[in-house]
Amino acid sequence: MVYEANARLRDPIYGCAGAICHLQKQICDLQAELAKAQAEILNMQCQNANLCDLICKVQMGTAQSPAVDENNNSNLGVQSATALAYTTQQNSAFIEDANMGVSWEPLWT
């Protein structure tokens, strides 16, 4: 016990090894939770993009009915293309943000 006390006085890090190990485990757990949350967000964004694409296709199908004139048809196509471009831009921005994470290497192996 005296040896332990003297060792901690000489090398304060030695006495903190357990706390450091515990904190590293918490970091790993939180990184895994963050990765899972990011994957869920990406999945939801892909579903949103697919839904927007489906809506655009349905609108394009309805726009080609004989009751709608050609002017409305071209406006609808431009709006659909703009909505799809916006969704694609948002998804690519998220992917870039997700790749900016800090990689934590464990200190104790």
N, C-alpha and C positions, 0 to 999 in steps of 0.2 A: 504494500500500500504506500509506503514511503517512496519506493522507487517510482510508482505511478505519479505521485504528487511532484516529485523532482523532475520527472520526464515532461510533465505538463508545464512546469515553470520554464524549463529549457526550450521546449518546442510547443508553443500553444496550438499549432495545427494538429499535433498528435492527439490532443484532448478533444478536438472537434471532428475527428474522422467519422464518428457515428452520425453526427448532425449533418455533415457534408454528404455522406452517403444517402441519408434519408431525403435531403433536399434534391439530390440528383435523381432519386427514384420518383419524387413528386414531379420534377421537370419532365421526365420521360412519360409519366402518366398523362400529364397535361398536354404534351406534344401529341400523344396518341389521340387524346380527346379532340384536340384542335384539328388534326388531320381528318378525323371522322366527321366533324362538323363541316369542314371545307368540302369533303366529298359529298355530303348531303346537300350542301348549297349548290354545288356544281350539278348534281343530279336534278335538283329542282329547276335550275336555270335551263338545263337541256330539255326538261319536260315543258317548260314555258316556251322555249324556242319552237319545239315541235307543235305545241298548241297554236302558237301564232302562225306557223306555216300552214297548219290545217285550216285555220280561220281564213287565211289569205286565199287558199285554194277554194274553199267554199264560196267566198265572196266573188272570186273570179268566175266560178261556175254560175252563180246567180247573175252576175253582171252580163253574161253572154246570152241571157234570155232575150226573146224578141221584144219585150215590153220596154227595155232600157235602151236609150239612144247611144250612139257611139261616143259622144262627148263624155257622158257619165262613165262609160266603160274605160276610157283612157285615164280619167281622173282616179278611178278606183285602183287601176293598175299601178299608178304612181304612188298612191297612198300605201298600198300593200308592199311595194318594193321599199319604200321609206321605212315602214314599220319593221320589216325583216332586216334591213341594214342596221337599224338602231339596236335590235335585239342581238344581232351578231356582234356589233361593236361592244355592247355591254358584256357579253360572254367572254370576249377576248380580253377585255380589261380585267375581269375577275381572274382569269387564268394567269395573267401577268402578276397581279397582286399576290396570288397564292404562291408563286414561285419566289417571292422576295423574302420568305421566312428565314430566320436565322437557324443555322444548323448547330445544335449543341452536342458537343462530343463529351462522353463521360470522362471524368478525371480519374476514376478508380476502375480498374479492370480486373 
